Amino acid sequence: MKILLIGAGNMGLTYIEGMATSPLITKNKLRIYDIDPKKRETLSKDSRFDVFDNLEDCLPSADLVFIAVKPYHSDELFEQIKPMLNKNQIFVSLMAGVTIESIQQKLGAEKVVRAMPNLPAKVGKGVTSYTESEAVSKVELILIRSLLDTTGTSIHVDTENFIDASTGISGSGPAYVFYFMQSMLEAAKKMGFSDFDSKVLVSNTFEGAIELFNQNDISPKSWIDKVASKGGTTRAAIDSMEDNNVTQLIQDAAYAAFDRAVEMGKED
Ligand SMILES: NC(=O)c1ccc[n+]([C@@H]2O[C@H](COP(=O)([O-])OP(=O)(O)OC[C@H]3O[C@@H](n4cnc5c(N)ncnc54)[C@H](OP(=O)(O)O)[C@@H]3O)[C@@H](O)[C@H]2O)c1
């Protein structure tokens, strides 16, 4: 199976590097096309990849095409590649807010998988949600899932509404965690800790809490109840968050991303 990545930016490269570790990718090198000649030159030094200077040489014979350009570059790209395609090719789009129907219409393609990645894929801890058009077979989907899983884990969802919803949770979610981290870093610095110590305190607190959550079958709420005893320090912090309606604010933020993903699909 010949796999081509179009758009070797942050996400595209993360996925192609993940796929390069897959035992399924043995005989053929992974193919890459990016519009930026400098990027192509750098990538062509990597022996795992075949980097192409034009799409005519790599796209018509590709079986599986990962598309990882920014959504606002998609129309231009689709117009360019449409004449080079055939009906058996499968397209996996990592683009936020670009619907399967619009990809099918603009490319004249039948087999389309839409996936929503997230940033921790860069360190093999990503979570990708994905769904597919009817024409994609079960066997094709198993292969695609195994490729997506090379960057972490994946969940299959039945409708694109869940792709937009997962944009609000996992796609944009790392930024919510960074927001919380940044706020805690700033609090630590205000309390007088050095930059270094603030980072140690905050990053280990996050890592430790995640580890506890992963290693035990206890909900975050139960963990809070365990540690926030009446009249204690943690209870004072949680009460302050509750007085300020932080739960609602975080949920509003997740819905803002979800709504924006839906809106982008409509604009498209
Ligand atoms: N980053 C995330 O956390 C994240 C999360 C969820 C979803 N996504 C989705 O992932 C996709 C890629 O995002 P990204 O952050 O990886 O973007 P990026 O770093 O800008 O990468 C896109 C790459 O595609 C290239 N490109 C643009 N037009 C092209 C064309 N016609 N043919 C070939 N290459 C072309 C760009 O070159 P130039 O730089 O020269 O334009 C760039 O190298 C987006 O659609 C985004 O919605 C990203």
The ligand as a MOL file (V3000), in Angstrom:
LIG
                    3D

  0  0  0     0  0            999 V3000
M  V30 BEGIN CTAB
M  V30 COUNTS 48 52 0 0 0
M  V30 BEGIN ATOM
M  V30 1 N -2.0030 21.4510 15.2880 0
M  V30 2 C -2.9950 20.8950 15.9840 0
M  V30 3 O -2.9570 20.7710 17.2190 0
M  V30 4 C -4.2000 20.3440 15.2770 0
M  V30 5 C -5.2210 19.7540 16.0460 0
M  V30 6 C -6.3270 19.2530 15.3710 0
M  V30 7 C -6.4020 19.3430 13.9730 0
M  V30 8 N -5.3820 19.9220 13.2650 0 CHG=1
M  V30 9 C -5.5130 19.9850 11.8080 0
M  V30 10 O -4.3190 19.5270 11.1890 0
M  V30 11 C -4.1470 20.2220 9.9610 0
M  V30 12 C -2.6990 20.6620 9.8530 0
M  V30 13 O -2.4180 21.5800 10.9110 0
M  V30 14 P -0.9140 21.9330 11.2440 0
M  V30 15 O -0.9250 22.6340 12.5370 0
M  V30 16 O -0.0590 20.7250 11.0380 0 CHG=-1
M  V30 17 O -0.6140 22.9860 10.0380 0
M  V30 18 P 0.8070 23.4430 9.4620 0
M  V30 19 O 1.8870 23.2230 10.4590 0
M  V30 20 O 0.6110 24.7910 8.8640 0
M  V30 21 O 1.0690 22.3980 8.2770 0
M  V30 22 C 0.4460 22.4300 7.0230 0
M  V30 23 C 1.5170 22.2090 5.9730 0
M  V30 24 O 0.8830 22.0930 4.6940 0
M  V30 25 C 1.5890 22.9050 3.7700 0
M  V30 26 N 0.6920 23.2500 2.6640 0
M  V30 27 C -0.1540 24.2960 2.5150 0
M  V30 28 N -0.7810 24.2260 1.3190 0
M  V30 29 C -0.3400 23.0970 0.7230 0
M  V30 30 C -0.6210 22.4830 -0.5220 0
M  V30 31 N -1.4960 23.0230 -1.4020 0
M  V30 32 N 0.0210 21.3300 -0.8320 0
M  V30 33 C 0.8980 20.7800 0.0330 0
M  V30 34 N 1.2420 21.3410 1.2110 0
M  V30 35 C 0.6080 22.4710 1.5670 0
M  V30 36 C 2.0150 24.0890 4.5930 0
M  V30 37 O 3.0230 24.8390 3.9450 0
M  V30 38 P 3.1200 26.4240 4.2880 0
M  V30 39 O 3.5410 26.4900 5.7250 0
M  V30 40 O 4.1280 26.9100 3.3090 0
M  V30 41 O 1.7240 26.9680 4.0690 0
M  V30 42 C 2.5080 23.3790 5.8470 0
M  V30 43 O 3.8010 22.8550 5.6850 0
M  V30 44 C -5.1050 21.4100 9.9620 0
M  V30 45 O -6.0900 21.2280 8.9840 0
M  V30 46 C -5.7000 21.4310 11.3430 0
M  V30 47 O -7.0680 21.7720 11.3170 0
M  V30 48 C -4.2960 20.4220 13.8860 0
M  V30 END ATOM
M  V30 BEGIN BOND
M  V30 1 1 1 2
M  V30 2 2 2 3
M  V30 3 1 2 4
M  V30 4 1 4 5
M  V30 5 2 4 48
M  V30 6 2 5 6
M  V30 7 1 6 7
M  V30 8 2 7 8
M  V30 9 1 8 9
M  V30 10 1 8 48
M  V30 11 1 9 10
M  V30 12 1 9 46
M  V30 13 1 10 11
M  V30 14 1 11 12
M  V30 15 1 11 44
M  V30 16 1 12 13
M  V30 17 1 13 14
M  V30 18 2 14 15
M  V30 19 1 14 16
M  V30 20 1 14 17
M  V30 21 1 17 18
M  V30 22 2 18 19
M  V30 23 1 18 20
M  V30 24 1 18 21
M  V30 25 1 21 22
M  V30 26 1 22 23
M  V30 27 1 23 24
M  V30 28 1 23 42
M  V30 29 1 24 25
M  V30 30 1 25 26
M  V30 31 1 25 36
M  V30 32 1 26 27
M  V30 33 1 26 35
M  V30 34 2 27 28
M  V30 35 1 28 29
M  V30 36 1 29 30
M  V30 37 2 29 35
M  V30 38 1 30 31
M  V30 39 2 30 32
M  V30 40 1 32 33
M  V30 41 2 33 34
M  V30 42 1 34 35
M  V30 43 1 36 37
M  V30 44 1 36 42
M  V30 45 1 37 38
M  V30 46 2 38 39
M  V30 47 1 38 40
M  V30 48 1 38 41
M  V30 49 1 42 43
M  V30 50 1 44 45
M  V30 51 1 44 46
M  V30 52 1 46 47
M  V30 END BOND
M  V30 END CTAB
M  END
